Structure formats: C-alpha cells, structure tokens
Amino acid sequence: MLAVFQSEEVVRDLSPDLREVARLPVGGLIVTARRQAGGVVSRYFAPAYGIPEDPVTGSAHCTIGPYWRNELGSTLSAEQASPRGGELSVVTTDVGRVLLAGKARTAATGFLL
C-alpha cells in the first residue's frame, strides 16, 4: 500500500500505530513525499512480517519510482528516512523495469548445499 503525503516532514515525523498497520490487507505500508532538496523521501513499515520499519527497501522503491515518474521524471534520488536510512537512485524504464542503485553493507554470507 502506498500513501503519499504533501510534505517530507510528515513522512519523517510519522509514528504509525504498528498494530493497525499490521491489520492492513496488504504486506506493508510505503509512505512517500517530495523532498525539498529534490527527489523523494520514503519509509516502509511491515509489522505483519515482523519488520516494524525496514531500513532501506528496494522493493518499495519499485513502486515509488513508477508512481513519481510522470511528475519527477524517470530518474530520481530517493532517501529512505528510517533511523538507519539510506540513499538510492531509482530509474524507471520505458518498458516498465525499475533499476535501483545505492550503497550496501554485507550483513551475512553463506553457502547452501
């Protein structure tokens, strides 16, 4: 579910009732707004899956990019304003693909036999 707000401050200051968010008939709640410095700001909440707030969510930006494409263009700068936070570059192609780029940190590695 995508909720669009009029200001980035609302997105940054949002303190949703996670019990109510978990009751939504979808997997999670994406909130977004235009960022004053350009691009967009977002947050993602998925308490039904045990994720109160995801730090940086690639899949959420696969929804955010196409939503903002007509207004902000096919390439945008996106900030996920969680406590850990992160910056992404989001490119929406003419054939409906979304390309994401950003910095990542390896949290775990492993092998499956």
Backbone as a chain_set.jsonl record, in Angstrom:
{"seq": "MLAVFQSEEVVRDLSPDLREVARLPVGGLIVTARRQAGGVVSRYFAPAYGIPEDPVTGSAHCTIGPYWRNELGSTLSAEQASPRGGELSVVTTDVGRVLLAGKARTAATGFLL", "coords": {"N": [[0.853, -1.16, 0.0], [0.572, 2.202, -0.818], [1.088, 5.376, 0.478], [0.797, 8.771, -0.054], [2.16, 11.819, 0.896], [1.907, 15.384, 1.566], [4.172, 16.72, 2.466], [7.663, 16.346, 3.208], [8.324, 16.434, 5.885], [6.146, 15.362, 7.249], [6.364, 12.674, 6.525], [8.89, 12.063, 7.638], [8.382, 12.504, 10.382], [6.399, 10.726, 11.012], [4.65, 8.459, 13.043], [3.444, 5.674, 13.056], [0.68, 3.616, 14.179], [1.621, 0.581, 14.734], [0.249, -1.799, 15.194], [-2.179, -1.364, 13.938], [-1.281, -0.965, 11.319], [-0.337, -3.524, 10.787], [-2.716, -4.81, 10.481], [-3.648, -4.111, 8.0], [-4.839, -5.048, 4.715], [-2.702, -5.802, 3.149], [0.823, -6.456, 2.498], [2.571, -4.503, 3.525], [3.256, -1.022, 4.376], [4.014, 1.699, 2.473], [5.256, 4.928, 2.714], [5.484, 8.176, 1.306], [6.862, 11.257, 0.003], [7.485, 14.31, -1.8], [10.817, 15.534, -1.741], [12.304, 18.373, -0.286], [14.872, 19.058, -1.095], [14.969, 17.971, -3.563], [13.996, 15.116, -5.495], [12.689, 12.286, -3.71], [11.351, 11.287, -0.492], [11.016, 8.522, 1.731], [9.454, 5.91, 3.712], [9.131, 2.593, 5.094], [6.912, 0.269, 6.387], [6.317, -2.873, 7.799], [4.947, -4.559, 9.789], [3.375, -6.874, 9.955], [4.942, -8.835, 8.917], [6.918, -9.05, 10.747], [8.615, -6.903, 10.644], [9.014, -3.976, 11.893], [9.904, -1.38, 10.966], [11.489, -1.096, 7.949], [14.907, -0.614, 7.141], [16.085, 0.2, 4.574], [14.486, -0.187, 1.575], [14.432, -1.932, -1.255], [12.379, -3.13, -2.832], [10.153, -1.554, -2.206], [10.817, 0.798, -3.47], [10.502, 0.059, -6.061], [7.876, 0.477, -6.452], [7.593, 3.153, -5.738], [9.184, 4.56, -7.656], [7.818, 4.255, -10.291], [5.4, 5.509, -9.501], [6.113, 8.239, -9.048], [7.162, 8.932, -11.52], [5.802, 10.355, -13.703], [5.572, 12.911, -12.644], [8.124, 13.643, -11.647], [10.032, 12.64, -13.348], [11.996, 10.049, -15.039], [14.274, 9.315, -13.687], [15.239, 9.394, -10.384], [16.283, 10.694, -7.214], [16.273, 9.074, -4.151], [15.495, 9.013, -0.749], [15.441, 6.918, 1.985], [14.02, 7.387, 4.969], [14.427, 6.055, 7.452], [15.512, 5.192, 10.827], [18.174, 4.118, 10.438], [18.475, 4.503, 7.697], [19.011, 5.432, 4.184], [20.275, 6.092, 0.846], [19.077, 6.006, -2.461], [19.305, 5.522, -5.996], [16.858, 5.725, -8.396], [15.643, 4.416, -11.295], [13.229, 4.426, -13.728], [12.277, 2.556, -16.423], [11.234, 2.78, -19.909], [10.016, 0.427, -20.578], [8.855, -0.536, -18.335], [10.537, -1.506, -16.355], [12.364, -1.249, -13.266], [15.254, 0.192, -12.135], [17.634, 0.0, -9.62], [20.033, 1.603, -7.553], [22.617, 1.931, -5.14], [24.401, 2.209, -2.02], [25.512, -0.613, -0.157], [25.768, -2.811, 2.663], [27.324, -5.777, 3.577], [25.677, -8.096, 5.48], [25.576, -10.752, 6.122], [26.993, -13.816, 5.001], [26.939, -16.898, 3.18], [26.668, -20.417, 2.337], [24.725, -22.717, 0.502], [24.112, -26.057, 0.377]], "CA": [[0.0, 0.0, 0.0], [1.357, 3.433, -0.95], [0.44, 6.598, 0.962], [1.571, 9.936, -0.496], [1.925, 12.97, 1.757], [2.23, 16.677, 0.97], [5.471, 17.257, 2.874], [8.62, 15.36, 3.707], [8.315, 16.458, 7.344], [5.128, 14.412, 7.694], [6.949, 11.34, 6.367], [9.97, 11.914, 8.62], [7.855, 12.526, 11.752], [5.314, 9.754, 11.14], [4.767, 7.432, 14.085], [2.202, 4.927, 12.861], [0.272, 2.566, 15.1], [2.036, -0.617, 14.007], [-0.802, -2.826, 15.303], [-3.151, -1.073, 12.876], [-0.608, -1.218, 10.035], [-0.31, -4.981, 10.619], [-4.076, -5.256, 10.121], [-3.957, -3.761, 6.613], [-4.97, -6.252, 3.888], [-1.534, -5.887, 2.273], [2.02, -6.83, 3.235], [3.252, -3.406, 4.197], [2.826, 0.344, 4.093], [5.036, 2.614, 1.969], [4.856, 6.336, 2.78], [6.415, 8.949, 0.498], [6.565, 12.662, -0.311], [8.586, 15.009, -2.472], [11.832, 16.054, -0.831], [12.603, 19.777, -0.597], [16.165, 19.12, -1.78], [14.816, 17.259, -4.828], [13.743, 13.695, -5.339], [11.623, 11.881, -2.791], [11.672, 10.667, 0.783], [10.065, 7.439, 1.988], [9.648, 4.962, 4.81], [8.381, 1.37, 4.827], [6.508, -0.433, 7.596], [5.734, -4.186, 7.502], [4.893, -5.309, 11.052], [2.745, -8.182, 9.776], [6.035, -9.75, 8.584], [7.934, -8.946, 11.768], [9.509, -5.79, 10.318], [8.339, -2.733, 12.269], [10.286, -0.416, 9.92], [12.649, -1.579, 7.205], [15.862, 0.492, 6.986], [16.123, 0.639, 3.171], [13.676, -1.224, 0.944], [14.46, -1.896, -2.716], [11.081, -3.456, -3.426], [9.259, -0.398, -2.057], [11.184, 1.792, -4.481], [9.971, -0.407, -7.343], [6.552, 1.098, -6.501], [7.788, 4.606, -5.644], [9.691, 5.082, -8.937], [6.739, 4.439, -11.26], [4.409, 6.478, -9.026], [6.598, 9.608, -9.221], [7.74, 9.109, -12.855], [5.165, 11.414, -14.503], [5.781, 14.217, -12.023], [9.528, 13.961, -11.369], [10.914, 12.083, -14.37], [12.308, 8.625, -14.957], [15.403, 9.104, -12.773], [15.084, 10.229, -9.192], [17.045, 10.439, -5.999], [15.327, 8.674, -3.115], [16.025, 8.817, 0.596], [14.568, 6.224, 2.919], [14.286, 8.129, 6.204], [14.361, 5.234, 8.667], [16.623, 5.566, 11.707], [19.448, 3.798, 9.786], [18.356, 5.257, 6.458], [19.833, 5.171, 3.01], [20.008, 6.823, -0.402], [19.014, 5.171, -3.649], [18.993, 6.092, -7.296], [15.755, 4.927, -8.93], [15.419, 4.693, -12.712], [12.093, 3.698, -14.274], [12.472, 2.49, -17.868], [10.041, 2.86, -20.751], [9.397, -0.893, -20.697], [8.293, -0.913, -17.055], [11.518, -2.011, -15.388], [12.892, -0.276, -12.31], [16.652, -0.083, -11.825], [17.993, 0.605, -8.346], [21.451, 1.637, -7.216], [22.905, 2.53, -3.848], [25.441, 1.524, -1.26], [25.003, -1.695, 0.701], [26.729, -3.419, 3.578], [27.082, -7.2, 3.737], [25.311, -8.441, 6.847], [25.847, -12.166, 6.314], [27.287, -14.593, 3.81], [26.792, -18.322, 3.458], [26.553, -21.32, 1.2], [23.668, -23.7, 0.643], [24.475, -27.265, -0.373]], "C": [[0.905, 1.231, 0.0], [0.522, 4.615, -0.474], [1.356, 7.769, 0.608], [1.16, 11.138, 0.348], [2.41, 14.244, 1.078], [3.604, 17.203, 1.36], [6.373, 16.146, 3.396], [8.642, 15.321, 5.226], [7.296, 15.465, 7.904], [5.687, 12.992, 7.615], [8.01, 11.098, 7.436], [9.437, 11.767, 10.046], [6.79, 11.468, 12.024], [5.632, 8.708, 12.208], [3.5, 6.576, 14.031], [1.941, 3.927, 13.989], [0.537, 1.248, 14.372], [1.036, -1.759, 14.13], [-1.839, -2.625, 14.194], [-2.545, -1.317, 11.49], [-0.585, -2.719, 9.764], [-1.668, -5.535, 10.193], [-4.457, -4.901, 8.684], [-4.003, -5.025, 5.758], [-3.839, -6.423, 2.874], [-0.307, -6.188, 3.137], [2.679, -5.717, 4.013], [2.722, -2.062, 3.749], [4.041, 1.177, 3.694], [4.48, 4.02, 2.126], [5.911, 7.148, 2.049], [5.923, 10.385, 0.332], [7.736, 13.201, -1.123], [9.536, 15.549, -1.418], [12.174, 17.474, -1.247], [13.9, 19.92, -1.375], [16.126, 18.445, -3.148], [14.657, 15.774, -4.587], [12.624, 13.438, -4.354], [12.197, 11.33, -1.497], [10.623, 9.592, 1.033], [10.406, 6.725, 3.288], [8.784, 3.746, 4.491], [8.164, 0.601, 6.12], [5.852, -1.76, 7.201], [5.66, -5.037, 8.771], [4.231, -6.677, 10.934], [3.784, -9.248, 9.443], [7.168, -9.667, 9.602], [8.945, -7.833, 11.53], [8.793, -4.491, 10.683], [8.621, -1.62, 11.26], [11.552, -0.92, 9.256], [13.609, -0.42, 6.954], [15.916, 1.064, 5.571], [15.516, -0.492, 2.349], [13.661, -1.08, -0.58], [13.1, -2.135, -3.327], [10.094, -2.3, -3.289], [9.555, 0.645, -3.127], [10.809, 1.352, -5.898], [8.519, 0.043, -7.517], [6.686, 2.615, -6.538], [8.235, 5.2, -6.981], [8.596, 5.292, -9.97], [5.69, 5.449, -10.808], [4.862, 7.906, -9.34], [7.083, 9.915, -10.637], [7.115, 10.275, -13.634], [5.451, 12.806, -13.952], [7.256, 14.617, -11.922], [10.513, 13.4, -12.389], [11.298, 10.641, -14.09], [13.483, 8.315, -14.04], [15.208, 9.995, -11.56], [15.98, 9.756, -8.069], [16.037, 10.145, -4.904], [16.06, 8.462, -1.8], [15.01, 8.032, 1.401], [14.955, 6.728, 4.305], [14.029, 7.307, 7.462], [15.498, 5.668, 9.588], [18.0, 5.249, 11.116], [19.555, 4.516, 8.45], [19.288, 4.856, 5.337], [19.38, 5.988, 1.825], [20.016, 5.834, -1.558], [18.851, 6.046, -4.887], [17.964, 5.159, -7.913], [15.516, 5.358, -10.373], [14.274, 3.811, -13.187], [12.205, 3.736, -15.796], [11.139, 2.582, -18.615], [9.331, 1.52, -20.898], [8.93, -1.429, -19.343], [9.255, -1.522, -16.052], [11.958, -0.887, -14.472], [14.302, -0.72, -11.947], [17.025, 0.694, -10.573], [19.504, 0.563, -8.166], [21.606, 2.323, -5.87], [24.021, 1.764, -3.179], [24.796, 0.476, -0.367], [26.138, -2.21, 1.58], [26.351, -4.883, 3.729], [26.825, -7.5, 5.207], [25.619, -9.911, 7.139], [26.202, -12.776, 4.972], [27.121, -16.065, 4.17], [26.689, -19.114, 2.183], [25.461, -22.318, 1.518], [24.039, -24.895, -0.219], [23.25, -28.092, -0.668]], "O": [[1.89, 1.285, 0.737], [-0.593, 4.837, -0.945], [2.544, 7.758, 0.931], [-0.025, 11.435, 0.496], [3.211, 14.202, 0.145], [4.154, 18.051, 0.658], [5.909, 15.148, 3.948], [8.949, 14.28, 5.807], [7.553, 14.807, 8.911], [5.501, 12.199, 8.537], [8.024, 10.042, 8.069], [9.981, 10.992, 10.833], [6.331, 11.333, 13.158], [6.732, 8.157, 12.26], [2.598, 6.734, 14.854], [2.865, 3.462, 14.657], [-0.232, 0.85, 13.497], [0.98, -2.615, 13.246], [-2.314, -3.587, 13.591], [-3.223, -1.818, 10.594], [-0.793, -3.141, 8.627], [-1.745, -6.614, 9.606], [-5.494, -5.353, 8.199], [-3.282, -5.981, 6.043], [-4.001, -7.108, 1.864], [-0.391, -6.175, 4.365], [3.285, -5.962, 5.056], [1.864, -1.967, 2.872], [4.977, 1.34, 4.476], [3.349, 4.285, 1.717], [7.101, 6.852, 2.151], [4.74, 10.682, 0.498], [8.826, 12.629, -1.133], [9.116, 15.968, -0.34], [12.318, 17.752, -2.438], [14.02, 20.805, -2.222], [17.153, 18.358, -3.82], [15.135, 15.243, -3.584], [11.726, 14.262, -4.181], [13.368, 10.959, -1.42], [9.477, 9.724, 0.603], [11.476, 6.905, 3.871], [7.828, 3.84, 3.722], [9.11, 0.318, 6.855], [4.942, -1.782, 6.373], [6.246, -6.119, 8.824], [4.508, -7.559, 11.747], [3.542, -10.435, 9.66], [8.266, -10.163, 9.345], [10.012, -7.82, 12.144], [8.042, -3.956, 9.869], [7.693, -0.987, 10.756], [12.565, -1.145, 9.917], [13.161, 0.665, 6.586], [15.806, 2.276, 5.387], [15.981, -1.63, 2.419], [12.97, -0.22, -1.126], [12.701, -1.421, -4.246], [9.273, -2.091, -4.183], [8.642, 1.3, -3.631], [10.797, 2.164, -6.823], [7.99, -0.01, -8.627], [5.974, 3.286, -7.285], [7.718, 6.237, -7.395], [8.451, 6.4, -10.485], [5.141, 6.175, -11.636], [4.072, 8.702, -9.849], [7.391, 11.071, -10.929], [7.847, 11.104, -14.174], [5.56, 13.768, -14.711], [7.598, 15.788, -12.091], [11.712, 13.665, -12.296], [10.969, 10.085, -13.043], [13.67, 7.161, -13.653], [15.034, 11.206, -11.69], [16.372, 8.592, -7.991], [15.059, 10.875, -4.74], [17.107, 7.817, -1.748], [13.847, 8.427, 1.494], [16.08, 6.52, 4.758], [13.47, 7.817, 8.433], [16.364, 6.437, 9.171], [18.92, 6.05, 11.279], [20.601, 5.07, 8.113], [20.213, 4.062, 5.51], [18.265, 6.509, 1.791], [20.858, 4.938, -1.621], [18.328, 7.158, -4.822], [18.165, 3.945, -7.953], [15.222, 6.523, -10.64], [14.338, 2.587, -13.066], [12.227, 4.812, -16.394], [10.066, 2.474, -18.021], [8.168, 1.478, -21.299], [8.643, -2.618, -19.206], [8.829, -2.005, -15.004], [11.93, 0.284, -14.851], [14.522, -1.85, -11.51], [16.767, 1.893, -10.473], [20.166, -0.392, -8.574], [20.813, 3.193, -5.511], [24.524, 0.779, -3.72], [23.678, 0.655, 0.117], [27.316, -2.052, 1.259], [25.189, -5.202, 3.98], [27.65, -7.198, 6.069], [25.894, -10.271, 8.284], [25.757, -12.3, 3.927], [27.161, -16.426, 5.346], [26.63, -18.557, 1.087], [25.291, -22.72, 2.669], [24.255, -24.75, -1.422], [23.354, -29.148, -1.292]]}, "num_chains": 1, "name": "protein.A"}
